[in-house]
Amino acid sequence: MRLLRCEKGATAVEYAMIIGLIALFAFAAYMALGKQVQRIIGQMWQNMKEAKAGGE
């Protein structure tokens, strides 16, 4: 009977599910926004290189 009343295992499973959902949403956000962020960083890098070349 003590085993049936123990809720520590259930709590661990709940935490694992929450962590899994957070990881899933983080991965989905990365997949959705990753290419856009990479494009913006590439444009910024190109602008910095052009600005440096123009100053010489």
C-alpha positions, 0 to 999 in steps of 0.5 A: 500500500505504501508503494501506491501512495508514493507520489515521488515517481509521478512528480519525476515523470511530470517534470520530465514531460515539462522538460520535454515540452520545453525542449520541443518548443525550443527546437520548433522555434529554432527551426522556424526562426533559425534561417531568418536569424542566420540571414540577418547576421550574415547581412550585418557581417557583410555590412561590417566588412564593407564599412571596414573596406571603405575606411581604408 
